[in-house]
Amino acid sequence: PYAQAGRRSPDRMPRLLDCFRDVLEWTREQFPDRGIVTGGRSMGGRAASLLEAEERGAAGLALLNYPLVGVRANATAAPRTGHWPQLTVPVLFVHGTRDRLLPTALFEESLPLLGGSASVTVHVVESADHGFAVPRSTGRSAAEVHREVGEALARWVVAAVGPSAIGTV
């Protein structure tokens, strides 16, 4: 809703969750016999994971650049994982090695919290930051990085969820 309204600041999480619910409800009505993969990038992925932990029903969860810590988080801030034990669907994480909102060591420590998931897949994009941007020195274009992310997502959907899933990322 905030993007549609032309605002740069995102809505609060309750409003984002309501929007996700509306999209999922519409998608389920349109495709009643298909599995739905939900997820998103950064806060959108966090919202999708919170909703899945609360209401369940997705065939899988694709989290691109999951914000494990907040932008203003200090070194002692708790990771955003309180709902992870309730996730029971296959989960894909795609993130860059330079993503400051997903510190590698903290992420690796937190992964066991997803023990209830059917499976967890991690795809790491070398040199990418939280927006999937890479330094020019890598020689990779934004299109190449985005293609890598898209291909990782497509492979995961087919392998973990099945080719008949509907992606709503």
Backbone hydrogen bonds, N-H to C=O, Kabsch-Sander energy under -0.5 kcal/mol:
donor,donor_aa,acceptor,acceptor_aa,energy
5,A,1,P,-1.8
6,G,3,A,-1.3
7,R,2,Y,-2.6
15,R,12,R,-0.7
16,L,12,R,-1.9
17,L,13,M,-2.9
18,D,14,P,-1.9
19,C,15,R,-2.0
20,F,16,L,-2.4
21,R,17,L,-2.6
22,D,18,D,-2.2
23,V,19,C,-2.3
24,L,20,F,-2.9
25,E,21,R,-2.8
26,W,22,D,-2.3
27,T,23,V,-2.6
28,R,24,L,-2.7
29,E,25,E,-2.0
30,Q,26,W,-2.2
31,F,27,T,-2.3
34,R,31,F,-1.6
37,V,35,G,-0.5
37,V,166,I,-3.5
38,T,36,I,-0.5
38,T,60,G,-2.2
40,G,62,A,-1.9
42,S,64,L,-3.0
44,G,41,R,-1.9
45,G,42,S,-0.6
46,R,42,S,-2.0
47,A,43,M,-2.7
48,A,44,G,-2.3
49,S,45,G,-2.4
50,L,46,R,-2.5
51,L,47,A,-2.5
52,E,48,A,-2.3
53,A,49,S,-2.3
54,E,50,L,-1.8
55,E,51,L,-3.2
56,R,51,L,-0.6
56,R,52,E,-1.5
59,A,36,I,-3.2
60,G,36,I,-0.9
61,L,90,P,-2.4
62,A,38,T,-2.6
63,L,61,L,-0.6
63,L,92,L,-3.6
64,L,40,G,-2.6
64,L,62,A,-0.7
65,N,63,L,-0.6
65,N,94,V,-3.7
68,L,66,Y,-1.7
68,L,101,L,-0.8
69,V,101,L,-2.0
73,A,70,G,-1.3
77,A,74,N,-1.8
80,R,68,L,-2.7
81,T,79,P,-2.0
84,W,81,T,-1.5
86,Q,83,H,-1.6
87,L,84,W,-1.9
91,V,119,S,-2.6
92,L,61,L,-2.8
93,F,121,T,-2.8
94,V,63,L,-2.3
95,H,123,H,-1.9
97,T,125,V,-1.7
98,R,128,A,-2.7
99,D,96,G,-1.2
100,R,98,R,-0.9
102,L,99,D,-1.4
107,F,103,P,-2.8
108,E,104,T,-2.7
109,E,105,A,-2.1
110,S,106,L,-1.7
111,L,107,F,-1.5
113,L,110,S,-2.1
114,L,111,L,-2.3
115,G,112,P,-1.2
117,S,114,L,-2.1
121,T,91,V,-2.8
123,H,93,F,-3.0
125,V,95,H,-2.8
126,E,124,V,-0.7
128,A,125,V,-1.7
129,D,133,A,-1.9
132,F,129,D,-1.9
138,T,135,P,-1.9
139,G,136,R,-2.0
145,V,141,S,-2.0
146,H,142,A,-2.7
147,R,143,A,-2.3
148,E,144,E,-2.1
149,V,145,V,-2.3
150,G,146,H,-2.7
151,E,147,R,-2.8
152,A,148,E,-2.4
153,L,149,V,-2.3
154,A,150,G,-2.6
155,R,151,E,-2.7
156,W,152,A,-2.1
157,V,153,L,-2.6
158,V,154,A,-2.1
159,A,155,R,-2.6
160,A,156,W,-3.4
161,V,156,W,-0.7
161,V,157,V,-1.7
162,G,157,V,-2.7
165,A,162,G,-1.6
166,I,35,G,-3.7
167,G,165,A,-0.5
168,T,37,V,-2.6
